Amino acid sequence: MRKLSLQDVQSKKNNSNSDVNLAVAKFREKTIEEGWSLSRNRPRSVDEIKALNYIARVTILKGIQSGTIAYDKETRVLRIERYTKG
């Protein structure tokens, strides 16, 4: 299996074609009545779970470091600062 680093994935994402993004958006608009569904047909593999967990951890840590996500010690909750009231 080919291994990709996080930087490789991010560069591929940043270089993605807008036509592809439009096609994906149109696909998501299709309904189940039209024969499309976004539900998964197979369980995630162990490697896929590890990759998704890693991406989630990195995203949250970057948010905490940049200040867009804050941890409230009293309620033990992570808050996204732009969505907090007042």
C-alpha positions as CSV (number, residue, x, y, z in Angstrom):
1,M,0.0,0.0,0.0
2,R,1.2,3.5,-0.8
3,K,1.8,5.7,2.2
4,L,1.0,9.4,2.2
5,S,2.0,12.1,4.6
6,L,-0.4,14.7,6.0
7,Q,1.4,17.3,3.9
8,D,0.8,15.3,0.7
9,V,-2.9,15.0,1.5
10,Q,-3.2,18.7,2.2
11,S,-1.4,19.6,-1.0
12,K,-3.6,17.4,-3.1
13,K,-6.6,18.9,-1.4
14,N,-5.4,22.4,-2.1
15,N,-4.6,21.6,-5.7
16,S,-8.0,20.0,-6.3
17,N,-10.0,21.0,-9.4
18,S,-13.1,23.2,-8.9
19,D,-14.8,21.0,-11.6
20,V,-14.4,18.0,-9.3
21,N,-15.7,20.0,-6.3
22,L,-18.8,21.0,-8.3
23,A,-19.4,17.4,-9.4
24,V,-19.2,16.2,-5.8
25,A,-21.6,18.9,-4.7
26,K,-24.1,17.9,-7.5
27,F,-23.7,14.2,-6.5
28,R,-24.6,15.0,-2.8
29,E,-27.7,16.8,-3.9
30,K,-29.2,13.6,-5.5
31,T,-31.7,11.9,-3.4
32,I,-32.4,8.3,-2.4
33,E,-35.4,8.3,-4.7
34,E,-33.0,8.9,-7.6
35,G,-31.0,5.8,-6.6
36,W,-28.2,7.5,-4.6
37,S,-27.4,7.3,-0.9
38,L,-24.5,8.6,1.2
39,S,-24.6,5.6,3.6
40,R,-21.6,3.4,3.8
41,N,-21.9,-0.1,2.4
42,R,-18.8,-1.5,4.2
43,P,-17.3,-0.9,7.6
44,R,-14.2,1.2,7.9
45,S,-10.8,-0.6,7.8
46,V,-8.4,-0.3,10.8
47,D,-6.1,1.9,8.7
48,E,-8.9,4.2,7.7
49,I,-10.0,4.6,11.3
50,K,-6.4,5.4,12.4
51,A,-6.1,8.0,9.6
52,L,-9.4,9.7,10.4
53,N,-8.6,9.8,14.1
54,Y,-5.2,11.3,13.3
55,I,-6.7,14.0,11.1
56,A,-9.3,14.9,13.7
57,R,-6.6,15.2,16.5
58,V,-4.4,17.4,14.3
59,T,-7.3,19.6,13.3
60,I,-8.4,20.1,17.0
61,L,-4.9,20.7,18.2
62,K,-4.3,23.3,15.5
63,G,-7.6,25.0,16.5
64,I,-6.6,25.1,20.1
65,Q,-3.2,26.5,19.3
66,S,-4.6,29.2,17.0
67,G,-7.3,30.1,19.5
68,T,-10.3,29.2,17.4
69,I,-11.2,26.3,19.7
70,A,-11.2,26.8,23.5
71,Y,-11.5,24.3,26.3
72,D,-13.8,25.3,29.2
73,K,-12.4,23.6,32.3
74,E,-15.6,24.1,34.4
75,T,-18.0,22.3,32.0
76,R,-15.2,20.2,30.3
77,V,-16.3,21.2,26.8
78,L,-14.5,22.3,23.7
79,R,-16.0,25.5,22.2
80,I,-15.6,26.9,18.8
81,E,-15.1,30.6,19.5
82,R,-16.8,32.0,16.5
83,Y,-20.1,30.3,17.5
84,T,-20.1,31.3,21.1
85,K,-22.6,34.0,22.1
86,G,-21.4,37.3,23.5
